[in-house]
Amino acid sequence: MASVKKHLWASGAALLTLGGLMGGAVLRDRAERGSNILDGPPRSSIFASLEEDPTVPESDFFYELTQLVRREYVDKVEDDQKLAEGAIRGMVNGLGDPNAEFLSKDQFAAFKNLLAGRFEGIGVELQLRYDDEQKKWLKDLDRLKSNPSAESPITTPGVLIPSLVVTAVAPGGPADQAGIHVGDTVVMVEGRKVLDSTIFREFQAVQAKVRKGEAKLNDLTSLRKRLAEEAKDAMSPGRARERLAVGRQGEIRLGWKSTDGAKEATVSKRVVQIPAITSQGGTVALKLFTGAERALAQAIEGRSEVTLDLRNSTIGDFEAMHACLEVLAAPGPIGEIKVDRQMKPKPIVVAKGDPTPPKIRLLVDGSTRGAAAIFATALQGRGQASIEGQLDRDPMELRVVELPTGAGYLLPVGRFIANAKQEKSK
């Protein structure tokens, strides 16, 4: 019985994640068509084909649940769209992927502004991020899907709470002026601790010692009380991100951990407009904001060699990334988007391009991510660009989906693979 309890939570989480993947496709299709998300039974041979001999397609289970809520829930459901939005939020968050994000209406509006170079809030981009140990635990949980009788590696679900990490800072913005840098971790907002996995891991470690007889039960009881006290007034990482990245006025007190220690500051919110292109000393700093291709074409006109700085990049606009490749690269295929479950990758092709493209030097680091990482990988794979710095070797293409309610979500849709063998980074 004890062994069953240990892996019961993880097995349930795996089943919920799997169910989310099934129902998510149905909701996504309906949301993108603009129809009422919950109208009509989503019968699909695609879902039926996932099982050799299914009695009921998985999508029908989701549909039946929505109908049960409509008919039997104690209060009348007044807004189907909000109900569906809540379901999508749970599905996206249940994936356990920091690149898959659900954004509320206000967050999604701020995100769209960010794609155009307008930073709201304190002037940062923030990501919910798992560390290496948490990523390992997530992979272990994935393996439970195929072997539900295995013992879970996690006994305290709180150890999978992500940290809130700064991934881009608007130059000259409030956060920049306060001394916040890319890679810093936000730990306090408005006097409230931002919940993370630290104390849960400590609880798990003491729990293991108690089982081995290396610690007393009183130690675990004391730690549990401290955990409850700290969690009582703590703020979730997702809520903290919304407080910092949304809004155009007012002040906010926050604390963060940097490479040189813990810091605090009161920061004023405002909108900061950052251009897609800035030039200094022959180096062109490129941000893949909406419409960046026009400014890029002007900045490199007539040049046979160019240095592009892709550091401190936001997730970026993937359509702008493709348009910038049309400015810089010669016509032809540049790579493909590979999805593990699909046999045939999706090719990425430069249609017109530049028949005599310039030679490019790219400056990158850990903050070169999203669209900028694919952009750099594509040019390097072509042999057209050399890279200085460490580049993400597994760049993902993200799909941005807006829901009828104004909320939206980001979903990884495949890994980018360059066509040619890449040069080694310096």
C-alpha positions as CSV (number, residue, x, y, z in Angstrom):
1,M,0.0,0.0,0.0
2,A,2.9,2.4,0.8
3,S,4.4,1.9,-2.6
4,V,1.0,2.5,-4.3
5,K,0.7,5.9,-2.4
6,K,4.2,6.9,-3.5
7,H,3.5,6.6,-7.2
8,L,-0.2,7.4,-7.2
9,W,0.2,11.1,-7.6
10,A,2.7,10.8,-10.4
11,S,0.6,8.3,-12.2
12,G,-2.4,10.6,-11.9
13,A,-0.4,13.5,-13.2
14,A,0.8,11.5,-16.2
15,L,-2.9,10.6,-17.0
16,L,-4.0,14.2,-16.7
17,T,-1.2,15.4,-18.9
18,L,-2.1,12.8,-21.6
19,G,-5.8,13.8,-21.3
20,G,-4.8,17.4,-21.7
21,L,-3.0,16.7,-24.9
22,M,-6.0,14.9,-26.3
23,G,-8.6,17.6,-25.4
24,G,-6.2,20.5,-26.2
25,A,-6.2,19.7,-29.9
26,V,-10.0,19.8,-29.9
27,L,-10.2,23.2,-28.1
28,R,-7.3,24.6,-30.2
29,D,-9.1,23.7,-33.5
30,R,-12.3,25.3,-32.3
31,A,-10.7,28.4,-30.9
32,E,-8.7,29.0,-34.1
33,R,-11.9,28.7,-36.2
34,G,-13.6,31.2,-33.9
35,S,-16.6,28.9,-33.2
36,N,-18.1,28.2,-29.8
37,I,-15.4,26.0,-28.3
38,L,-17.9,23.7,-26.5
39,D,-20.5,23.3,-29.2
40,G,-21.0,20.0,-30.9
41,P,-19.4,16.6,-30.2
42,P,-15.8,16.6,-31.4
43,R,-15.8,13.1,-33.0
44,S,-12.6,12.4,-34.7
45,S,-10.9,9.5,-36.4
46,I,-7.6,11.0,-35.5
47,F,-8.3,10.5,-31.8
48,A,-9.8,7.0,-32.4
49,S,-6.6,6.0,-34.2
50,L,-4.5,6.5,-31.1
51,E,-5.8,3.2,-29.8
52,E,-5.9,-0.1,-31.6
53,D,-9.4,-1.0,-30.4
54,P,-11.0,2.0,-28.6
55,T,-14.5,1.8,-27.3
56,V,-14.8,5.6,-27.0
57,P,-12.5,8.2,-28.6
58,E,-10.5,10.2,-26.0
59,S,-12.0,13.5,-27.3
60,D,-15.5,12.2,-26.5
61,F,-14.5,11.9,-22.8
62,F,-13.6,15.6,-22.8
63,Y,-16.9,16.5,-24.6
64,E,-18.9,14.4,-22.1
65,L,-17.3,16.2,-19.2
66,T,-18.2,19.6,-20.6
67,Q,-21.8,18.4,-21.1
68,L,-21.9,17.1,-17.5
69,V,-20.7,20.4,-16.1
70,R,-23.4,22.2,-18.2
71,R,-26.2,19.9,-17.0
72,E,-25.3,18.9,-13.5
73,Y,-23.0,21.5,-11.9
74,V,-24.7,23.1,-8.9
75,D,-24.6,26.6,-10.4
76,K,-25.5,27.5,-13.9
77,V,-22.6,27.9,-16.3
78,E,-23.1,31.4,-17.8
79,D,-20.0,31.7,-19.9
80,D,-18.9,28.7,-22.0
81,Q,-15.8,30.6,-23.3
82,K,-14.5,31.1,-19.8
83,L,-15.1,27.5,-19.0
84,A,-13.1,26.4,-22.0
85,E,-10.4,28.9,-21.2
86,G,-9.9,27.4,-17.8
87,A,-9.7,23.9,-19.4
88,I,-7.0,25.1,-21.9
89,R,-5.1,26.8,-19.0
90,G,-4.9,23.5,-17.2
91,M,-3.9,21.6,-20.3
92,V,-1.1,23.9,-21.2
93,N,0.2,24.2,-17.7
94,G,-0.1,20.4,-17.3
95,L,2.4,19.8,-20.0
96,G,5.2,20.7,-17.6
97,D,7.1,22.5,-20.4
98,P,8.4,26.0,-19.6
99,N,8.1,26.8,-23.3
100,A,4.4,26.1,-23.2
101,E,2.7,29.0,-21.5
102,F,-0.9,30.1,-20.9
103,L,-1.3,33.9,-20.8
104,S,-4.4,35.7,-19.3
105,K,-6.1,38.4,-21.4
106,D,-3.9,41.2,-19.9
107,Q,-0.7,39.1,-20.2
108,F,-1.5,38.2,-23.8
109,A,-2.0,41.8,-24.7
110,A,1.3,42.7,-23.1
111,F,2.9,39.8,-24.9
112,K,1.7,41.1,-28.3
113,N,3.1,44.5,-27.4
114,L,6.4,42.8,-26.6
115,L,6.5,41.3,-30.1
116,A,6.4,44.9,-31.4
117,G,9.1,46.1,-29.1
118,R,6.9,47.7,-26.5
119,F,7.8,46.5,-23.0
120,E,5.1,47.0,-20.3
121,G,5.5,46.6,-16.5
122,I,9.0,47.0,-15.3
123,G,10.5,46.4,-18.8
124,V,11.5,42.7,-18.7
125,E,10.6,39.4,-20.2
126,L,10.2,36.6,-17.7
127,Q,10.1,32.8,-18.0
128,L,9.0,30.1,-15.7
129,R,12.1,27.9,-15.7
130,Y,12.9,24.4,-14.4
131,D,16.5,23.6,-13.3
132,D,18.4,20.5,-14.5
133,E,17.2,18.4,-11.6
134,Q,13.6,19.3,-12.2
135,K,13.9,18.5,-15.9
136,K,15.2,15.1,-14.9
137,W,12.2,14.5,-12.6
138,L,9.9,15.5,-15.5
139,K,11.5,13.0,-17.8
140,D,11.1,10.3,-15.1
141,L,7.4,11.2,-14.8
142,D,7.0,10.9,-18.6
143,R,8.4,7.4,-18.3
144,L,5.6,6.5,-15.8
145,K,3.1,6.9,-18.6
146,S,4.4,3.7,-20.2
147,N,5.1,2.0,-16.8
148,P,2.5,3.1,-14.3
149,S,3.6,0.4,-11.8
150,A,7.0,2.1,-11.4
151,E,7.7,4.0,-8.2
152,S,7.5,7.8,-8.6
153,P,10.8,9.7,-8.2
154,I,8.8,12.5,-6.5
155,T,7.1,12.3,-3.1
156,T,6.4,16.0,-2.8
157,P,4.7,17.7,-5.9
158,G,6.0,21.1,-4.8
159,V,9.5,20.2,-6.0
160,L,8.3,20.9,-9.5
161,I,7.4,24.5,-8.9
162,P,9.5,26.5,-11.5
163,S,11.6,29.6,-10.7
164,L,10.8,33.0,-12.2
165,V,13.8,34.0,-14.3
166,V,14.5,37.2,-16.2
167,T,15.1,36.3,-19.9
168,A,15.3,39.8,-21.5
169,V,15.7,43.4,-20.2
170,A,14.6,46.5,-22.1
171,P,17.7,48.8,-22.3
172,G,17.0,52.0,-20.4
173,G,13.8,50.6,-18.9
174,P,12.9,50.6,-15.2
175,A,14.4,47.1,-14.5
176,D,17.6,48.0,-16.4
177,Q,17.9,51.2,-14.3
178,A,17.4,49.2,-11.1
179,G,20.2,46.8,-12.0
180,I,18.2,43.8,-13.0
181,H,20.0,41.5,-15.5
182,V,19.2,38.6,-17.8
183,G,19.5,35.4,-15.7
184,D,18.4,37.0,-12.4
185,T,15.7,35.1,-10.4
186,V,12.8,37.0,-8.9
187,V,12.2,35.9,-5.3
188,M,9.9,38.6,-3.8
189,V,7.1,40.8,-5.2
190,E,5.2,43.4,-3.2
191,G,6.7,42.1,0.1
192,R,5.5,38.5,-0.6
193,K,7.9,35.6,-1.2
194,V,7.6,34.1,-4.7
195,L,7.0,30.4,-4.2
196,D,9.7,28.1,-5.4
197,S,10.8,24.5,-4.9
198,T,13.6,25.2,-2.3
199,I,11.7,24.4,0.9
200,F,9.8,21.5,-0.8
201,R,13.1,19.9,-1.7
202,E,14.3,20.4,1.8
203,F,11.1,18.7,3.1
204,Q,11.7,15.8,0.7
205,A,15.3,15.4,1.9
206,V,14.3,15.3,5.6
207,Q,11.5,12.9,4.7
208,A,14.0,10.5,3.2
209,K,16.2,10.8,6.3
210,V,13.3,10.0,8.5
211,R,12.5,6.8,6.5
212,K,16.2,5.8,6.9
213,G,16.2,6.5,10.6
214,E,18.7,9.4,10.1
215,A,16.3,12.1,11.4
216,K,13.5,12.3,13.8
217,L,9.8,12.7,13.0
218,N,9.8,15.9,15.0
219,D,12.2,17.4,12.5
220,L,9.7,16.7,9.7
221,T,6.8,18.1,11.7
222,S,8.7,21.3,12.4
223,L,9.6,21.7,8.7
224,R,6.0,21.0,7.7
225,K,4.9,23.9,9.9
226,R,7.5,26.2,8.4
227,L,6.4,25.2,4.9
228,A,2.8,26.0,5.7
229,E,3.8,29.4,7.2
230,E,5.9,30.4,4.2
231,A,3.3,29.2,1.7
232,K,0.4,30.9,3.4
233,D,1.3,34.4,2.2
234,A,3.5,33.4,-0.8
235,M,2.8,34.4,-4.4
236,S,2.9,31.9,-7.2
237,P,5.5,32.4,-9.9
238,G,2.8,32.8,-12.5
239,R,1.0,35.5,-10.5
240,A,4.3,37.3,-9.8
241,R,5.2,37.3,-13.5
242,E,1.8,38.9,-14.3
243,R,2.4,41.6,-11.7
244,L,5.8,42.5,-13.2
245,A,5.2,42.3,-16.9
246,V,1.7,43.9,-17.1
247,G,0.7,47.5,-16.4
248,R,1.9,51.0,-17.5
249,Q,1.9,52.9,-14.2
250,G,2.5,52.5,-10.5
251,E,5.3,51.3,-8.4
252,I,6.2,47.8,-7.3
253,R,8.7,46.5,-4.7
254,L,10.6,43.4,-5.7
255,G,13.6,41.3,-4.7
256,W,15.8,39.2,-6.9
257,K,18.9,37.0,-6.8
258,S,21.8,37.9,-9.0
259,T,25.3,36.6,-9.5
260,D,26.5,39.0,-6.9
261,G,23.9,38.3,-4.2
262,A,20.3,39.2,-3.2
263,K,18.9,42.7,-4.1
264,E,15.7,44.7,-3.6
265,A,14.4,47.8,-5.2
266,T,11.2,49.8,-5.8
267,V,10.6,50.0,-9.5
268,S,8.1,52.2,-11.4
269,K,6.1,50.7,-14.2
270,R,6.0,52.3,-17.7
271,V,6.0,51.5,-21.3
272,V,9.4,51.3,-23.0
273,Q,9.7,51.2,-26.8
274,I,12.7,49.4,-28.1
275,P,13.7,49.6,-31.8
276,A,14.3,46.4,-33.7
277,I,17.7,47.7,-34.9
278,T,20.3,49.8,-33.2
279,S,23.9,50.3,-34.6
280,Q,27.0,51.0,-32.7
281,G,30.6,50.8,-33.9
282,G,29.7,48.7,-36.9
283,T,27.7,46.2,-34.9
284,V,24.0,45.9,-35.5
285,A,21.9,44.8,-32.5
286,L,18.9,42.9,-33.9
287,K,15.6,42.3,-32.0
288,L,13.2,40.1,-33.9
289,F,10.2,42.3,-33.4
290,T,7.3,42.7,-35.8
291,G,8.5,44.5,-38.9
292,A,12.2,44.1,-38.1
293,E,13.0,43.0,-41.7
294,R,12.5,46.5,-43.0
295,A,14.9,48.1,-40.6
296,L,17.4,45.3,-41.1
297,A,17.4,45.8,-44.9
298,Q,18.2,49.5,-44.4
299,A,21.0,48.8,-41.8
300,I,23.0,46.4,-44.0
301,E,22.4,47.9,-47.4
302,G,25.5,47.8,-49.5
303,R,27.6,45.9,-46.9
304,S,29.4,42.7,-47.8
305,E,30.1,41.9,-44.1
306,V,28.0,42.5,-41.1
307,T,28.1,41.8,-37.3
308,L,24.7,41.1,-35.7
309,D,24.3,41.1,-32.0
310,L,21.5,38.7,-31.0
311,R,22.0,38.8,-27.2
312,N,19.3,39.9,-24.8
313,S,16.6,38.6,-27.2
314,T,13.0,38.1,-26.3
315,I,11.1,35.0,-27.6
316,G,10.6,37.1,-30.7
317,D,8.2,37.1,-33.6
318,F,8.7,33.9,-35.7
319,E,7.2,35.5,-38.8
320,A,9.6,38.4,-38.4
321,M,12.4,35.9,-38.1
322,H,11.4,34.3,-41.5
323,A,11.2,37.7,-43.1
324,C,14.7,38.6,-41.8
325,L,16.1,35.4,-43.3
326,E,14.6,36.6,-46.6
327,V,16.7,39.7,-46.3
328,L,20.0,38.0,-45.3
329,A,20.0,34.5,-46.8
330,A,20.3,33.2,-50.4
331,P,17.2,31.5,-51.9
332,G,16.7,27.8,-51.0
333,P,16.0,25.5,-48.1
334,I,17.5,26.5,-44.8
335,G,16.3,23.7,-42.5
336,E,13.2,21.9,-41.2
337,I,10.9,21.8,-38.2
338,K,11.1,18.3,-36.8
339,V,8.3,16.8,-34.7
340,D,9.1,13.4,-33.1
341,R,5.7,11.9,-33.7
342,Q,5.7,12.8,-37.4
343,M,7.6,11.0,-40.0
344,K,8.0,13.9,-42.4
345,P,9.5,17.2,-41.1
346,K,8.2,20.6,-42.2
347,P,10.8,22.3,-44.5
348,I,11.7,25.9,-44.0
349,V,12.6,27.7,-47.3
350,V,13.9,31.1,-48.2
351,A,11.7,32.0,-51.3
352,K,13.4,35.1,-52.7
353,G,16.3,36.0,-50.5
354,D,19.6,37.7,-51.5
355,P,21.5,35.9,-54.3
356,T,24.7,37.5,-53.0
357,P,24.3,37.6,-49.3
358,P,26.7,39.2,-46.9
359,K,29.1,37.3,-44.7
360,I,27.8,37.5,-41.1
361,R,29.3,37.4,-37.7
362,L,26.8,36.6,-34.9
363,L,27.2,37.5,-31.2
364,V,25.1,35.1,-29.0
365,D,24.9,33.9,-25.4
366,G,22.4,32.2,-23.1
367,S,19.9,35.0,-23.7
368,T,19.7,34.2,-27.4
369,R,16.6,32.2,-27.5
370,G,13.3,31.5,-29.3
371,A,13.2,33.0,-32.8
372,A,16.7,34.5,-32.5
373,A,18.2,31.0,-31.7
374,I,16.6,29.5,-34.9
375,F,17.7,32.5,-36.9
376,A,21.3,32.0,-35.8
377,T,21.2,28.3,-36.2
378,A,19.9,28.6,-39.8
379,L,22.5,31.1,-40.9
380,Q,25.3,29.1,-39.3
381,G,24.0,25.9,-40.9
382,R,24.2,27.6,-44.3
383,G,27.8,28.3,-43.7
384,Q,27.0,32.0,-44.1
385,A,27.6,33.0,-40.5
386,S,30.2,32.4,-37.8
387,I,29.0,32.4,-34.2
388,E,30.7,33.9,-31.2
389,G,29.3,32.6,-27.9
390,Q,27.2,29.7,-26.7
391,L,24.1,29.0,-28.7
392,D,21.1,26.9,-27.7
393,R,21.5,23.6,-29.6
394,D,17.8,22.7,-29.4
395,P,15.9,25.7,-30.6
396,M,12.1,25.4,-30.7
397,E,9.5,27.0,-32.9
398,L,6.6,28.3,-30.9
399,R,3.0,28.8,-32.1
400,V,1.1,31.7,-30.7
401,V,-2.6,31.2,-30.4
402,E,-5.1,33.8,-29.3
403,L,-8.4,32.6,-27.8
404,P,-11.8,34.3,-28.3
405,T,-11.7,35.6,-24.7
406,G,-8.5,37.6,-25.5
407,A,-6.3,35.2,-23.5
408,G,-3.8,33.0,-25.4
409,Y,-1.1,30.5,-25.2
410,L,2.3,29.6,-26.6
411,L,2.9,26.0,-27.7
412,P,6.2,24.4,-28.9
413,V,5.4,22.8,-32.3
414,G,8.8,21.4,-33.3
415,R,12.6,21.5,-33.1
416,F,14.6,23.4,-35.8
417,I,17.2,21.3,-37.6
418,A,19.6,23.1,-40.0
419,N,20.2,21.5,-43.4
420,A,23.9,21.7,-43.5
421,K,26.5,20.6,-40.9
422,Q,27.0,23.5,-38.5
423,E,30.3,25.1,-37.8
424,K,31.7,24.9,-34.2
425,S,31.0,27.9,-32.1
426,K,34.1,29.9,-31.0
